[in-house]
Amino acid sequence: MKISVEDFFNSQSVTWGDQYQSQKAFKSRKTIALHFASRFQDGSKILDFGCGSGEIAEFLSHKNLQVTGCDANQKMLDLAKKRENQNFTCFQSSLPPFPLEPRQFDGIYSLSVFEYLDDPNIFFREFSRILKPGGTFLFTVPDMRDEFRIRETKQAKLARNPVVRVFLKFFQFLEKYLFTFGISLSKFREFPLIGRAFVQYEVFKFLNISKNRFSPSKWKQLGEDCGFDVESIPNSNGPLLTLVFINKVGS
Ligand SMILES: C[S@@+](CC[C@H](N)C(=O)[O-])C[C@H]1O[C@@H](n2cnc3c(N)ncnc32)[C@H](O)[C@@H]1O
């Protein structure tokens, strides 16, 4: 089964923002964003790369930061646009170079985006170009040391089983078919049997596109190769690994 990142987030866009109300994992992104914000003075220029529907960017724009959002997905971006204000604007792009002047950002953050990128290096280099010397780039990716991620790795292996692949093909067909009538599979989430099968299908789809599941030291190496100093790697503390890179270029 091959799923595109775009298709996946098209279907997720409808309910993405709701997850900030209900899920602990989403609330923790706000906490990470707040820590990030505390590094900057009022009026600092910040890029939210992969801003999704713009919840976090809007949140930080109310903390006296000038936030620019960027996302590849038009549906997500349409939702983010509704949140634009004096301190928050956003644009669509999926690949560097971005239409942005060099050395203009004090900080860049990217929450749960880098695992989906085909070539993270291209983005690291671009961020090094648009960040001021000494500027901070913070991002989160799956922490492969965490129990939850270890279980996911086992599930990803299961997705290669021939029987499971038939199940996935069937759901993929069903999803496309219902979509032609404007019906989303997620509507059946609460149904007793099909609901559980749907949730499992969503997990397999997610694991298919969440592909950059590197160790902390590999991320560190990639960052260093692209012109960043890497702040110390935190101990495993849940499913999200937060890394902080400092732009060496020009400093
Ligand atoms: C898991 S969501 C995270 C959204 C947001 N950062 C948040 O925490 O709510 C991943 C986002 O990354 C975006 N994305 C994936 N690949 C991208 C790319 N190449 N360029 C820009 N955005 C991308 C997706 O469209 C999606 O909105």
The ligand as an ORCA input file, in Angstrom:
! r2SCAN-3c Opt
* xyz 0 1
  C       1.540     15.981     11.773
  S       1.093     17.455     10.945
  C       1.661     18.676     12.090
  C       0.982     20.003     11.934
  C       1.404     21.061     12.963
  N       2.847     21.234     12.971
  C       0.917     20.674     14.319
  O       1.750     20.290     15.157
  O      -0.294     20.765     14.562
  C       2.307     17.517      9.668
  C       2.149     18.697      8.735
  O       3.320     18.767      7.905
  C       2.920     19.165      6.613
  N       3.955     18.780      5.654
  C       4.344     17.538      5.320
  N       5.298     17.596      4.372
  C       5.530     18.908      4.134
  C       6.417     19.630      3.249
  N       7.245     18.998      2.431
  N       6.376     20.974      3.261
  C       5.527     21.635      4.091
  N       4.666     21.015      4.932
  C       4.669     19.670      4.953
  C       1.596     18.428      6.413
  O       0.833     18.982      5.358
  C       0.942     18.586      7.779
  O       0.164     19.735      7.875
*
